[in-house]
Amino acid sequence: MHILDKRQEIADDFIRVTSKIVKRGVSAHGHNFFEIEYCIKGDGTHEVDGVSYPIRPNSLFLLSPAAVHKIVSNNVELITVMFQCEHDGEFFSFPHLTPDHSPVFYLDAENAEVLPPLLHELLNVHKTDPGYAMLLLRCILHKLSALRKPRSNAPLPLIQNTILYLLENFRGAITLEGTASRFGFSKAYFSDLFFRQTGVHFKAYLDDIRFSHVKNLLTFTDLPVGDIYLRAGFRDYANFSRRFKKKYGLTPTDYRLKTSGHSFL
């Protein structure tokens, strides 16, 4: 299992778009950037964090950096968009990425007339016209947001952007003070605002992302436990192991044994 790095996949750009044919499948992997995978034709199965979803024409997957996923297929043609959510200090408008939201959109006839042309145009221009590419990506994400039922208690855009920032950077040394400063607020004000908007303290929210990623890596990959805690942003193994057992009632190794049996194609 491997983690695709945005420095290699996207380099100095904020976006990279490719068209490819997946003949035998794609092995379990993660990445530290966001990704859209749109199926032009073919069929198969896309497994995201252990849940299997059918791949069929006009299916679109929106994947966060915390996801572990793989593809099983015979012959699927895809457009893949790899991108950073933050560009020049601004964030894209984004559909909610929470455990109660599926990563897949099955486009109906109306939306199949709108989104695929935008994706094909993005494929054609992302290298030559980055400003236009950014506009196209904004339109695509805005359209996907409209396909999801809006939440009456959706957090403020500032907090939504914070969540996107955490998803894209949770593997690094993130702190409350550093994040508050990044968004132009004092630590105390930002901490209170984050809790009022999400119902969860900042550190607990970050820990939930990290521990969830650890569980996915333990269950759906064959990575050594000694590598997994680092890949999820933890720095001290003894402290991580103690907190994991307190949270889930098992050591990381025992958790893997309990949830083993998945293939890593």
Secondary structure, 3 states (H helix, E strand, C coil): CEEECHHHHCCCCCEEEEEEEECCCEEEEEECCEEEEEEEECCEEEEECCEEEEECCCEEEEECCCCCEEEEECCEEEEEEEECCEECCEECCCCCCCCCCCCEEECCHHHHCCHHHHHHHHHHHCCCCHHHHHHHHHHHHHHHHHHCCCCCCCCCHHHHHHHHHHHHHCCCCCCHHHHHHHCCCCHHHHHHHHHHHHCCCHHHHHHHHHHHHHHHHHHHCCCCHHHHHHHCCCCCHHHHHHHHHHHHCCCHHHHHHHHCCCCCC
